[in-house]
Amino acid sequence: MGHLEDVNMTYFSHMKRAFALSFRYGLSTVQLIIHGFLPFLFIDAGKKAADSYERG
């Protein structure tokens, strides 16, 4: 459990954050796949995903 101490989080707060990030990145993945086929949809999905990743 050293990682939890490193990030100064409890087990459940860490789990909540990990699930939230997973959902956000999963949604971005779907949007980017759709954007690959239909470039006029989700035009800024890549930028939003990258910005989201930088904020953590």
RALINRA-V36285 format. One record per residue. RES is the residue in three letters. NEAR is the number of other C-alpha atoms within 12 Angstrom. Layout:
res->(RES;RES)
near->(NEAR;NEAR)
This chain:
res->(MET;GLY;HIS;LEU;GLU;ASP;VAL;ASN;MET;THR;TYR;PHE;SER;HIS;MET;LYS;ARG;ALA;PHE;ALA;LEU;SER;PHE;ARG;TYR;GLY;LEU;SER;THR;VAL;GLN;LEU;ILE;ILE;HIS;GLY;PHE;LEU;PRO;PHE;LEU;PHE;ILE;ASP;ALA;GLY;LYS;LYS;ALA;ALA;ASP;SER;TYR;GLU;ARG;GLY)
near->(11;10;11;16;11;10;13;13;17;16;16;12;14;19;14;14;18;18;14;16;20;18;16;22;23;17;20;26;20;19;25;25;18;18;18;16;13;12;15;13;16;22;19;16;26;24;15;20;26;17;15;19;15;10;9;14)
